[in-house]
Every structure is written in C-alpha cells, then in structure tokens.
Amino acid sequence: MTIKKYIEIPEEILVSLAEGKFVEGSLHRDKITGHIVFNAYNRQPRVRRKDKLLVSLEHGWLKESPKCIKYYCAVKKSIGMPRIICAMDREMKVATAHLVDREIVDRV
C-alpha cells in the first residue's frame, strides 16, 4: 500500500535543498487547510575559528582562542622526573614571558 502526501515547502528552502544543504525544521498539519506544512528553523551556521598560535615552545605551544589562552606541554617520561620538572618549568616561564611581553606591547 502506497500513500502519497503533498507537503507545502517555501521556495527558498527548495533552493537550499537543491544546493545540497541540510535544512532542519518541523512538519505540522495546518488546522485551517489540512495541508502538511514544513517550517524551517532559523539556525545560524556554525563557524569554527582556528586557534591563533602565539608561540611555539620546545615541547609544546601556546595558543589563543576567542575565549581562552591554551598552553600545551608534552615531555617524554624516559628523561626522568627531575628533567621533566625542569623542562616544564622552563616552558611555563617562556610562555608567561611571552604573554607579559604581548600585554606590554598591546598597552603601548
């Protein structure tokens, strides 16, 4: 058994579908006419911004996103705990010095 139903869809939505875009929305039955109607949600497209690299460190990096400052440091375990601690301290000092220099330059 095959049932065919006709759905009212605005033309701008059909254009979006013809371009290969996805359209999210809701289907409902119109109380007055009894036709099935599609209403598209008014969603804004998501734009992902890449993080801006502030400084590349010896064992990691320091990046800036729109909301955060990101610090990453990865040191091999094989070098031993004392050298790991020294390397991480050195990396943190370089990263903080870069942030301080950047702040001074921005304020001048």
N, C-alpha and C positions, 0 to 999 in steps of 0.2 A: 504494500500500500504506500503510495507516494502522495505527500501533501505539499502543495506549493503555497507559499505565503509571500506577499509583497510587502516590502519594508520601505518606508519613506526615509531617504537619506539626503541631506543637503548636498548641493553640488560641490562646495569647497572640500567636503570630506571625500567625495569620489575622486577629486583631483589628487588629494593627498594619497589615497589608496593606489591610484594609477602611477604615482611617482615611486611607489614601493615602500611608503611609510606605514608604520603601525598607527592605528587610531583606537584609543581607549574611550569607552563610553558606556551608555546604558540603553537597553531596549525596553520600551514600555508600550502599552496599548493606550491610544488616545481615547478618552472617555466619550467624547462627542462623536467622532467619526468612526471609531472602532478599528482604525488602521494601526499597524505596528510602526512605531517611530523610533529612530535612533538619535540620541543626543550625545554628541562628543563631549568629553571632559575638556575643560580649558586648562591644559597642563603646559607648563613651560619646559622646554627641553633642558636637560641637564648638561652643563658644560663643565668638564673636568679640567682644572688648571694644573699644569705640571708644577712641581715644587722648583723653586729657584735655588740653584746651588750657590751658596755663599762662599764656601771654601772647601777644597778637597784636602783631607788630612792624610797622614801617613797610614793609618789603619781604618779610615772611615771618611765621613763627610759631615758637613753642617749645611742644612737646607732651610729655606723659608717657604712656608705655605701661607695662604691668606690668613689663617688663624694661629699658626704655631711656628715655633723655631724647633727644628728637628736635628738631633745630634745622634750620630751612629758611630760606634767604635767596635771593631771585631779583631781580637788578638788571639793568636794560636795558643792553646794550652801547653804545647810542647816546650815553650820557652821558660816555663816555671812561673810560680806565683809572684815572687819579688819583681821579676822583669815585667810581668803583666801589669802589676800595680803601677810601676814607674811609667810604662808606656801609656796607660790610661790617664794618669795624672798629667803627663806631658801633652797628650791630645786635648784634654779638657782645658789646660792653660792656653794652648794655641787657639782653641775655639772661642774661649771667653775673651782673649785679647783681640781677636778679630771682631767680635760683637762690640766691644768697647770702642775700638777704632772706628767702626762703622757708625756708631752712635755719635761720636765726636764729629765726624765728617758731616753727618746729617744736620747737626745743630749749628754748624758754622756757615 
